[in-house]
Amino acid sequence: MTKQSSNTVWHHATVSRIRREQQNGHKSVIIWFTGLSGAGKSTLAHAVEERLYQLGCRTFVLDGDNVRHGLCGDLGFTDEDRQENIRRIAELAKLMLEAGTISLTAFISPFRAERNLARKLVPHGDFIEVYCSCDLSICEQRDVKGLYKKARRGEIKHFTGISSPYEVPENPELSIDTGSHSLDECVDQVLALLVERGIINNAE
């Protein structure tokens, strides 16, 4: 983890989060999708964003691959680099929370400690952990990039689920069996939770 400068002070903007939320017509929140590679995190996150967009919500998806093209392009896949990757994403999502946006993150984020760190960065209720639960066998069947095969041959080191552990969330706000439910059913579950939490007014 990087060290924080002792010469910085948080600047409180004139246009506050509350004012942005009022203008947007919905509350801001971080929806953190976690699960194995192939569990459907990115697919679900983008599908949820599409539904929210149709409802007029301000949204943005932080996708694992996309972030590694820029913000985290200097990081590898060791445990330490994975931890730093999640720390940077969590800090970015925190800023987007202040911007009044519903941010959706799609990362394996295999370690509970790092997911808990992301949760603790923001006020209670502003972090929704969605566990995309899917059997490893189904994840491997969905692997169009052939990453699991390469990992099993030892060609990819530190691959979650094969040569690196995945720590299942203990108390996620929502656990979805993405291996047996349709994409629309999964989206419905996420939006129902957002309505229940008062993030959005309705899902229709």
C-alpha positions as CSV (number, residue, x, y, z in Angstrom):
1,M,0.0,0.0,0.0
2,T,1.3,3.5,-0.9
3,K,2.0,6.0,1.8
4,Q,-0.2,9.0,2.2
5,S,1.4,12.4,2.1
6,S,1.3,14.4,5.4
7,N,0.8,17.7,3.5
8,T,-2.6,17.0,1.9
9,V,-6.0,18.1,3.2
10,W,-9.3,16.8,1.8
11,H,-11.1,19.5,-0.1
12,H,-14.9,19.7,0.4
13,A,-16.6,20.6,-2.8
14,T,-19.3,23.2,-3.0
15,V,-21.3,20.9,-5.2
16,S,-21.8,18.1,-2.6
17,R,-22.7,14.4,-3.1
18,I,-26.2,15.1,-1.8
19,R,-26.8,17.8,-4.3
20,R,-25.6,15.6,-7.1
21,E,-27.9,12.8,-5.9
22,Q,-30.8,15.2,-5.9
23,Q,-30.0,16.3,-9.4
24,N,-29.7,12.7,-10.6
25,G,-32.8,11.5,-8.9
26,H,-31.1,8.5,-7.3
27,K,-28.5,7.8,-4.6
28,S,-24.9,6.9,-5.4
29,V,-23.5,3.5,-4.4
30,I,-20.7,1.1,-5.1
31,I,-21.9,-2.3,-6.4
32,W,-18.9,-4.7,-6.0
33,F,-19.2,-7.8,-8.2
34,T,-16.8,-10.6,-7.1
35,G,-16.3,-14.2,-8.1
36,L,-14.2,-16.5,-10.1
37,S,-13.1,-15.8,-13.7
38,G,-16.0,-16.9,-15.9
39,A,-18.6,-16.5,-13.2
40,G,-20.2,-13.7,-15.1
41,K,-19.2,-10.6,-13.2
42,S,-18.5,-8.3,-16.1
43,T,-21.5,-9.6,-18.1
44,L,-23.8,-9.0,-15.1
45,A,-22.3,-5.6,-14.3
46,H,-22.8,-4.3,-17.8
47,A,-26.3,-5.8,-18.0
48,V,-27.3,-4.1,-14.7
49,E,-25.8,-0.8,-16.0
50,E,-27.8,-1.1,-19.2
51,R,-31.0,-1.5,-17.2
52,L,-30.1,1.4,-14.9
53,Y,-29.2,3.6,-17.9
54,Q,-32.7,2.9,-19.3
55,L,-34.1,4.1,-16.0
56,G,-32.2,7.4,-16.3
57,C,-29.5,6.6,-13.7
58,R,-25.9,7.9,-13.8
59,T,-23.6,4.9,-13.9
60,F,-20.2,3.6,-14.8
61,V,-18.6,0.1,-14.9
62,L,-15.1,-0.4,-13.7
63,D,-14.0,-3.5,-15.4
64,G,-11.0,-5.5,-14.5
65,D,-9.4,-5.8,-17.9
66,N,-10.1,-2.2,-18.8
67,V,-8.6,-0.8,-15.6
68,R,-5.4,-2.8,-16.2
69,H,-4.9,-0.9,-19.5
70,G,-4.3,2.3,-17.7
71,L,-4.7,3.0,-14.0
72,C,-3.3,-0.4,-13.0
73,G,-1.3,-1.1,-16.1
74,D,1.9,-1.3,-14.1
75,L,0.7,-4.2,-11.9
76,G,1.1,-8.0,-12.3
77,F,-0.9,-10.8,-10.7
78,T,1.1,-11.6,-7.6
79,D,-0.8,-11.5,-4.3
80,E,0.8,-8.1,-3.6
81,D,-0.1,-6.7,-7.0
82,R,-3.7,-8.0,-6.8
83,Q,-4.0,-6.2,-3.4
84,E,-2.7,-2.9,-4.8
85,N,-5.0,-3.3,-7.8
86,I,-8.1,-3.6,-5.6
87,R,-6.9,-0.7,-3.3
88,R,-6.7,1.6,-6.3
89,I,-10.1,0.6,-7.6
90,A,-11.6,1.1,-4.2
91,E,-10.2,4.6,-4.0
92,L,-11.5,5.4,-7.5
93,A,-14.9,4.0,-6.6
94,K,-15.0,6.1,-3.5
95,L,-14.4,9.3,-5.6
96,M,-17.2,8.2,-8.0
97,L,-19.5,7.8,-4.9
98,E,-18.9,11.5,-4.1
99,A,-19.7,12.3,-7.8
100,G,-23.2,10.9,-7.2
101,T,-22.7,7.9,-9.5
102,I,-23.7,4.3,-9.2
103,S,-20.4,2.6,-9.9
104,L,-20.3,-1.1,-10.7
105,T,-16.9,-2.9,-10.2
106,A,-16.3,-6.3,-11.9
107,F,-13.2,-7.8,-10.4
108,I,-12.3,-11.3,-9.1
109,S,-11.0,-9.6,-6.0
110,P,-10.1,-13.0,-4.4
111,F,-9.2,-11.9,-0.9
112,R,-11.7,-11.0,1.8
113,A,-9.2,-8.5,3.4
114,E,-9.1,-6.4,0.3
115,R,-12.8,-6.4,-0.2
116,N,-13.3,-5.5,3.4
117,L,-10.8,-2.6,2.9
118,A,-12.8,-1.3,0.0
119,R,-16.0,-1.6,2.1
120,K,-14.4,0.3,5.0
121,L,-13.4,3.3,2.8
122,V,-17.0,4.4,2.5
123,P,-19.9,5.0,4.9
124,H,-22.1,2.0,6.0
125,G,-24.6,1.2,3.3
126,D,-22.7,2.7,0.4
127,F,-21.0,-0.6,-0.5
128,I,-23.0,-3.5,-1.9
129,E,-21.0,-6.8,-2.3
130,V,-22.5,-9.1,-5.0
131,Y,-21.1,-12.6,-5.0
132,C,-21.4,-14.2,-8.4
133,S,-21.5,-17.8,-7.3
134,C,-20.7,-20.3,-10.0
135,D,-19.2,-23.8,-10.0
136,L,-15.6,-24.0,-11.2
137,S,-16.6,-26.5,-13.8
138,I,-19.1,-24.1,-15.3
139,C,-16.5,-21.3,-15.2
140,E,-14.1,-23.5,-17.1
141,Q,-16.7,-24.3,-19.7
142,R,-17.3,-20.6,-20.3
143,D,-13.6,-19.8,-20.7
144,V,-13.5,-18.6,-24.3
145,K,-9.9,-17.3,-23.8
146,G,-8.6,-20.7,-22.7
147,L,-7.1,-19.2,-19.5
148,Y,-8.1,-22.1,-17.3
149,K,-6.5,-24.6,-19.7
150,K,-3.3,-22.6,-19.6
151,A,-3.4,-22.3,-15.9
152,R,-3.8,-26.1,-15.5
153,R,-0.8,-26.6,-17.8
154,G,1.2,-24.3,-15.6
155,E,1.5,-21.6,-18.2
156,I,-0.2,-18.9,-16.1
157,K,0.9,-18.4,-12.5
158,H,-1.2,-17.1,-9.7
159,F,-4.5,-18.0,-11.5
160,T,-7.4,-17.8,-9.1
161,G,-9.2,-21.1,-8.6
162,I,-6.3,-23.1,-9.9
163,S,-3.0,-22.0,-8.4
164,S,-4.2,-19.1,-6.3
165,P,-7.1,-19.2,-3.8
166,Y,-10.4,-17.5,-3.9
167,E,-11.9,-16.6,-0.5
168,V,-15.7,-16.8,-0.8
169,P,-17.5,-13.8,0.8
170,E,-18.9,-14.6,4.2
171,N,-21.7,-12.0,4.4
172,P,-22.3,-10.4,0.9
173,E,-25.3,-8.2,0.5
174,L,-26.4,-10.5,-2.4
175,S,-25.3,-13.9,-3.5
176,I,-26.4,-14.9,-7.0
177,D,-26.1,-18.4,-8.6
178,T,-24.9,-17.2,-12.0
179,G,-24.4,-20.7,-13.1
180,S,-28.1,-21.7,-13.0
181,H,-30.0,-18.4,-13.3
182,S,-30.5,-16.5,-16.6
183,L,-28.8,-13.1,-17.1
184,D,-32.2,-11.3,-16.8
185,E,-33.0,-13.1,-13.6
186,C,-29.7,-12.1,-12.1
187,V,-30.2,-8.5,-13.2
188,D,-33.7,-8.5,-11.6
189,Q,-32.2,-9.6,-8.3
190,V,-29.7,-6.8,-8.3
191,L,-32.2,-4.1,-9.1
192,A,-34.7,-5.5,-6.6
193,L,-32.0,-5.0,-3.9
194,L,-31.3,-1.4,-5.1
195,V,-35.0,-0.6,-4.8
196,E,-35.1,-2.2,-1.3
197,R,-32.2,-0.2,-0.2
198,G,-33.7,3.0,-1.5
199,I,-30.9,3.6,-4.1
200,I,-33.4,3.8,-6.9
201,N,-37.1,4.5,-6.8
202,N,-38.3,1.7,-9.1
203,A,-36.9,-1.0,-11.4
204,E,-39.4,-0.5,-14.2
